[in-house]
Amino acid sequence: MRKRLVMPMIALLLYGMSSAVSAVAAPNPGPEVINLKMGVMVLPFQHRKHQKDLNNECFHCHTRESGRIDNWGKDTAHKICISCHDLYDKGPVECQQCHKK
């Protein structure tokens, strides 16, 4: 009798897990690449790659749902981007890696 209950329970568990994984998709994926303006410089930002890397947890960069990053500029970029790149040991962290002359 126990074997009959185990298989449906496993199937239900796997279905629940697959539903949870599909629920992680971003409601508004935005563009694949965003050209971020940094003064006169334009930095191509791989938006979809970052979404995927951060499991669509937009709050890491966005404080509201408008799609913009509040107070975007040098200080915000340094605070958000460099600290995250440093934490995960991925991406540019040195000045010349973003600020090409």
TAWO-V202122 format. One record per helix or strand. SS is the DSSP state (A for helix, B for strand). FROM is the first residue (numbers start at 1). TO is the last residue. If there is no record, write none. Layout:
((SS;FROM;TO) (SS;FROM;TO))
This chain:
((A;2;22) (B;33;38) (B;41;46) (A;47;53) (A;58;60) (A;74;88) (A;95;98))
